[in-house]
Amino acid sequence: MDENNNQDGEQIIIFEEKITKVNGEVAIKRYQRGKFLGKGGFAKCYEATNLENKKVLAAKIIAKSSLTRNRARQKLVSEIKIHKSLQNSNVVQFEHVFEDHENVYILLELCCNQTLNELIKRRKRLTEIEVQCYVAQMINALKYLHNNNVIHRDLKLGNLFLNKNMELKLGDFGKRELFAELPNYIAPEVLDGKVGHSFEVDVWSLGVIIYAMLIGKPPFETPDVKSTYKKIKLNQYSFPDQVQISDNAKQLIQKILVLEPNKRPTLDEIMAHSFMNSGGTIPKVLPLSTLACPPSIQYNKQFQQPSRASETAQSNPKMATVRPNISSERQDQFGATSGLNTGYNGGYNSSQRPSSQKPQDFKQSVSTKSLNQFYTSGTLQNQQSIKQKYEIFVRRWVDYSSKYGLGYLLSNGATGVFFNDSTKIILDPKTQEFEYLERKGTDKQDAIEKFSINSYPKELQKKVTLLQHFKSYLDADSKTITSSDTNDYDPFQSVYVKKWMKTRHAIMFRLSNKIVQVNFTDKTEIILSSENKLVTYVNKLGERSHYPLATALDSQNQEMAKRLKYTKEILTHMLNGNTNVDIRNPE
Ligand SMILES: Nc1ncnc2c1ncn2[C@@H]1O[C@H](COP(=O)(O)OP(=O)(O)OP(=O)(O)O)[C@@H](O)[C@H]1O
């Protein structure tokens, strides 16, 4: 591998394949190493661009020094041999292999949306329509493998990749050390060391995967390998009460997870099971937005039986009403933005206040005592104007900063995005006009430009599309938006998130109306209006109370006072530009 610097001083790493022709001439193919994708037992994986045709691939680079053991070499050879022979729309495409004196390079189809393992970590669990979509694709891959007499033997969430179009791709054909890691997905007969175990081991793992996708963790998970073995061998697992899944889903898992291999259903039987086959259609692929959040109600409607589509229970993630006739149309909500795909690391979170916790009327909710104190502090302005400014806060938010930014919905109905490049966008819910804020040069203030959602400069296309996707997600629970919310929208005073930061215990927003809002993980909230010298506290039950800022720290309400102190601390960090702090628990 050669290392060089480009004009900007960035390091460029090139690796080359030398091909010696029959006539002795040497041809060289060059690849530029790109972003690091991950590390396996033997390989480091990077994006790699073929400099001849600019095709971007995944390169698994294996140091020859790690292959000193015969067994490791044999396993690598068998991985390459098997993988090279496979071609299926749901199997990671093997592109090429070559070596130099240092490394072996395996070039594969790039799956830039990571694996289902990262997806589940991010999303916690998936909805049934998503699980059906992934199971249908897994079955397609497994049928192909089994028809070609290949047993994968190492099916797990981490080997199920997602490419830029969100197609599921089964990868990693290099089962090396069987017991190298926690054996969560391994079939009991494999653990027993029974010889001749067959295709049914993959079916078992598929059952474990279905369980893990729906429940959020594998069924036999324990802190140590020995207890997991024991649980698998005794087939000891249960469905937690706190996660609701359909009876069809439970039945399918129970049918698959049986100790006797030949009693497990075949792949065709799984495909014909009522979990996969009870009305509606299964999307061929899922929208990119599902990397961060569940598909919207509108999206799900397209795949439900017409009779079910009108039911209000759609918000229930239990969706077992799909048939296995896969819809041929791509239903990618992000369609136009698929070029935005890059790797994805990190978290997702969202906060939503039940609609019953809509802000109460200012007059009713401020106690007479605190109001008196407030009046005497001499800062009271027109009560109506306070109400308006004071009421604008962040109602819902989605942290997708690992890729794009923070999306949020304000209490006045406006949707905004704080992009990772610090530009901001805020959409007027009534006129469908948006403001785009960008800091230019050395300016201290953001420059504000106004456009309509139907006409804006081409370079804003990705951002507007993202705004719309954030909006459709944040609006998904229509109960949280009422027309009275949008009536609060004041076109002359558009409010947006100016800064935000997250700690282990809270997320903090600083709004352009000088409001600081902190949402704690225990659902309590502080809203600090420096302009009105007012603190609003939302307790764990969603009840709101208001305190004059001057006396709030000494308040009888210890719970609130602690959180206010915490707010002041993070605010100081935020104002000093330290957004990467982790402050002690507010308690
Ligand atoms: N085709 C691909 N596209 C994108 N990322 C990939 C691709 N193949 C592998 N990776 C990523 O590269 C990392 C290393 O891959 P590798 O297959 O070596 O890992 P592994 O399966 O964990 O290792 P092992 O084979 O030792 O179990 C993984 O984190 C994986 O997510």
The ligand as an SDF file (V2000), in Angstrom:
LIG
                    3D

 31 33  0  0  0  0  0  0  0  0999 V2000
  -19.7020   -5.5720    2.0750 N   0  0  0  0  0  0  0  0  0  0  0  0
  -19.5330   -4.7790    3.1360 C   0  0  0  0  0  0  0  0  0  0  0  0
  -19.9760   -3.5200    3.1100 N   0  0  0  0  0  0  0  0  0  0  0  0
  -19.8220   -2.7170    4.1960 C   0  0  0  0  0  0  0  0  0  0  0  0
  -19.2500   -3.0990    5.3420 N   0  0  0  0  0  0  0  0  0  0  0  0
  -18.7840   -4.3590    5.4210 C   0  0  0  0  0  0  0  0  0  0  0  0
  -18.8870   -5.2590    4.3280 C   0  0  0  0  0  0  0  0  0  0  0  0
  -18.3570   -6.4360    4.7010 N   0  0  0  0  0  0  0  0  0  0  0  0
  -17.9130   -6.2740    5.9610 C   0  0  0  0  0  0  0  0  0  0  0  0
  -18.1620   -5.0330    6.4070 N   0  0  0  0  0  0  0  0  0  0  0  0
  -17.8610   -4.4860    7.7370 C   0  0  0  0  0  0  0  0  0  0  0  0
  -16.4980   -4.6710    8.0030 O   0  0  0  0  0  0  0  0  0  0  0  0
  -16.2700   -5.2030    9.2660 C   0  0  0  0  0  0  0  0  0  0  0  0
  -15.3530   -6.3970    9.1840 C   0  0  0  0  0  0  0  0  0  0  0  0
  -15.9190   -7.3950    8.3490 O   0  0  0  0  0  0  0  0  0  0  0  0
  -15.6380   -8.9230    8.5860 P   0  0  0  0  0  0  0  0  0  0  0  0
  -16.4960   -9.7150    7.6650 O   0  0  0  0  0  0  0  0  0  0  0  0
  -14.1760   -9.1720    8.6010 O   0  0  0  0  0  0  0  0  0  0  0  0
  -16.1540   -8.9470   10.0480 O   0  0  0  0  0  0  0  0  0  0  0  0
  -16.6600  -10.1050   10.9200 P   0  0  0  0  0  0  0  0  0  0  0  0
  -17.6410  -10.8840   10.1810 O   0  0  0  0  0  0  0  0  0  0  0  0
  -17.0870   -9.4660   12.2050 O   0  0  0  0  0  0  0  0  0  0  0  0
  -15.3650  -10.9290   11.1640 O   0  0  0  0  0  0  0  0  0  0  0  0
  -15.2530  -12.4690   11.2900 P   0  0  0  0  0  0  0  0  0  0  0  0
  -15.3830  -12.9670    9.8970 O   0  0  0  0  0  0  0  0  0  0  0  0
  -13.9250  -12.6390   11.8850 O   0  0  0  0  0  0  0  0  0  0  0  0
  -16.3970  -12.8780   12.1700 O   0  0  0  0  0  0  0  0  0  0  0  0
  -17.6040   -5.4960    9.8710 C   0  0  0  0  0  0  0  0  0  0  0  0
  -17.8400   -4.5240   10.8680 O   0  0  0  0  0  0  0  0  0  0  0  0
  -18.5830   -5.3190    8.7790 C   0  0  0  0  0  0  0  0  0  0  0  0
  -19.7070   -4.6320    9.2520 O   0  0  0  0  0  0  0  0  0  0  0  0
  1  2  1  0
  2  3  1  0
  2  7  2  0
  3  4  2  0
  4  5  1  0
  5  6  2  0
  6  7  1  0
  6 10  1  0
  7  8  1  0
  8  9  2  0
  9 10  1  0
 10 11  1  0
 11 12  1  0
 11 30  1  0
 12 13  1  0
 13 14  1  0
 13 28  1  0
 14 15  1  0
 15 16  1  0
 16 17  2  0
 16 18  1  0
 16 19  1  0
 19 20  1  0
 20 21  2  0
 20 22  1  0
 20 23  1  0
 23 24  1  0
 24 25  2  0
 24 26  1  0
 24 27  1  0
 28 29  1  0
 28 30  1  0
 30 31  1  0
M  END
$$$$
